[in-house]
């Protein structure tokens, strides 16, 4: 058997979420569960981890994932870079699944190292039959310990599938197979304890260097049938520094919204994404008022392949570095150009 000294070192950071939720000691709330288990508890429940990695634990938080902030993730990214500097071969982050796709993408943008960062969680808490947390944690450690995962950016590993943070979405409210990558599919899977990477993705470009500053408020709005412009008129008064608009289809809004939208885009960055959650926004097909050509000609910025929540993460990071509208536009363009450079 391989000794711990010969195994790759993997650091596990725990942030809370369903994977860490139980009703033990819950008192009056014994019928429900809350995050109570930390990284040490999670590792103790999966003794097989020691066969694949020299595991070290770092309890980092104990919250539902909806309570996480970009400041929390920036602090986590710093701690991850420190573990890599200390010799860790890979990192696993456990958290709630509600915001896992956003956290994973934020870590892809914030962590400087090329070694694997793997985010995982659970859809069924430990008190339920068939809880998926232990299996997901084992698969995540197996991926984080693998040299094949180096250079892939941050990954999400659940249900024995390996997804790129840039593509993955939570697509179901309760299924253990909730995480999918609608635009690209998984990068690979875990079989008999071995990660199998079937295609690789290029490093994302267009990111500013250095640590982020204060994260300004960025709004995320979704277009709906019969929308008007009243919400747009409130954003600046509420001190939002940017907007991501999830538009219809390939990037369309009601024509009545366009004057207010164009006026806003002249003063703060307004990023155009699709509410469909897959594919990418169009650029040069439709010409009616409120079409993608109309919006781009009036100063909106294309999110390209990024969905609304991930575009908001990127815009928040760019604004934290002090980029103005044209700098934001350039970064989105460069990132979208780099994502097409797939490597087999």
Secondary structure in CASP SS format (residue, H / E / C, confidence):
PFRMAT SS
TARGET T0000
AUTHOR 0000-0000-0000
METHOD secondary structure of the structure
MODEL  1
X C 1.00
X C 1.00
X C 1.00
X H 1.00
X H 1.00
X H 1.00
X C 1.00
X C 1.00
X E 1.00
X E 1.00
X E 1.00
X E 1.00
X E 1.00
X E 1.00
X E 1.00
X E 1.00
X C 1.00
X H 1.00
X H 1.00
X H 1.00
X E 1.00
X E 1.00
X C 1.00
X C 1.00
X C 1.00
X C 1.00
X H 1.00
X H 1.00
X H 1.00
X C 1.00
X C 1.00
X C 1.00
X C 1.00
X E 1.00
X E 1.00
X C 1.00
X C 1.00
X C 1.00
X H 1.00
X H 1.00
X H 1.00
X H 1.00
X H 1.00
X H 1.00
X C 1.00
X C 1.00
X H 1.00
X H 1.00
X H 1.00
X H 1.00
X H 1.00
X C 1.00
X C 1.00
X E 1.00
X E 1.00
X E 1.00
X E 1.00
X E 1.00
X E 1.00
X E 1.00
X E 1.00
X E 1.00
X E 1.00
X C 1.00
X H 1.00
X H 1.00
X H 1.00
X C 1.00
X C 1.00
X H 1.00
X H 1.00
X H 1.00
X H 1.00
X H 1.00
X H 1.00
X H 1.00
X H 1.00
X H 1.00
X H 1.00
X H 1.00
X H 1.00
X H 1.00
X H 1.00
X H 1.00
X H 1.00
X C 1.00
X C 1.00
X C 1.00
X C 1.00
X E 1.00
X E 1.00
X E 1.00
X E 1.00
X E 1.00
X C 1.00
X C 1.00
X C 1.00
X C 1.00
X C 1.00
X H 1.00
X H 1.00
X H 1.00
X H 1.00
X H 1.00
X H 1.00
X H 1.00
X H 1.00
X H 1.00
X H 1.00
X H 1.00
X C 1.00
X C 1.00
X C 1.00
X C 1.00
X C 1.00
X E 1.00
X E 1.00
X E 1.00
X E 1.00
X E 1.00
X C 1.00
X C 1.00
X C 1.00
X C 1.00
X C 1.00
X C 1.00
X C 1.00
X C 1.00
X C 1.00
X C 1.00
X C 1.00
X C 1.00
X H 1.00
X H 1.00
X H 1.00
X H 1.00
X H 1.00
X H 1.00
X H 1.00
X H 1.00
X H 1.00
X H 1.00
X H 1.00
X H 1.00
X C 1.00
X C 1.00
X H 1.00
X H 1.00
X H 1.00
X C 1.00
X C 1.00
X C 1.00
X C 1.00
X E 1.00
X E 1.00
X E 1.00
X E 1.00
X E 1.00
X C 1.00
X C 1.00
X E 1.00
X E 1.00
X E 1.00
X E 1.00
X C 1.00
X C 1.00
X C 1.00
X C 1.00
X E 1.00
X E 1.00
X C 1.00
X C 1.00
X C 1.00
X C 1.00
X C 1.00
X C 1.00
X C 1.00
X C 1.00
X E 1.00
X E 1.00
X C 1.00
X C 1.00
X C 1.00
X C 1.00
X C 1.00
X C 1.00
X C 1.00
X E 1.00
X E 1.00
X E 1.00
X E 1.00
X C 1.00
X C 1.00
X E 1.00
X E 1.00
X E 1.00
X E 1.00
X C 1.00
X C 1.00
X E 1.00
X C 1.00
X C 1.00
X C 1.00
X C 1.00
X C 1.00
X C 1.00
X C 1.00
X C 1.00
X C 1.00
X C 1.00
X C 1.00
X C 1.00
X C 1.00
X C 1.00
X C 1.00
X C 1.00
X C 1.00
X E 1.00
X E 1.00
X E 1.00
X E 1.00
X E 1.00
X C 1.00
X C 1.00
X C 1.00
X C 1.00
X C 1.00
X C 1.00
X C 1.00
X C 1.00
X C 1.00
X H 1.00
X H 1.00
X H 1.00
X C 1.00
X C 1.00
X C 1.00
X C 1.00
X C 1.00
X C 1.00
X C 1.00
X E 1.00
X E 1.00
X E 1.00
X E 1.00
X E 1.00
X E 1.00
X E 1.00
X C 1.00
X C 1.00
X C 1.00
X E 1.00
X C 1.00
X C 1.00
X H 1.00
X H 1.00
X H 1.00
X H 1.00
X H 1.00
X H 1.00
X H 1.00
X H 1.00
X H 1.00
X H 1.00
X H 1.00
X C 1.00
X C 1.00
X C 1.00
X E 1.00
X E 1.00
X E 1.00
X E 1.00
X E 1.00
X E 1.00
X C 1.00
X C 1.00
X C 1.00
X C 1.00
X C 1.00
X C 1.00
X C 1.00
X C 1.00
X C 1.00
X C 1.00
X C 1.00
X C 1.00
X C 1.00
X C 1.00
X C 1.00
X C 1.00
X C 1.00
X H 1.00
X H 1.00
X H 1.00
X H 1.00
X H 1.00
X H 1.00
X C 1.00
X C 1.00
X C 1.00
X E 1.00
X E 1.00
X C 1.00
X C 1.00
X C 1.00
X C 1.00
X C 1.00
X H 1.00
X H 1.00
X H 1.00
X H 1.00
X H 1.00
X H 1.00
X H 1.00
X H 1.00
X H 1.00
X H 1.00
X H 1.00
X H 1.00
X H 1.00
X C 1.00
X C 1.00
X C 1.00
X C 1.00
X H 1.00
X H 1.00
X H 1.00
X H 1.00
X H 1.00
X H 1.00
X H 1.00
X H 1.00
X H 1.00
X H 1.00
X H 1.00
X H 1.00
X H 1.00
X H 1.00
X H 1.00
X C 1.00
X C 1.00
X C 1.00
X E 1.00
X C 1.00
END
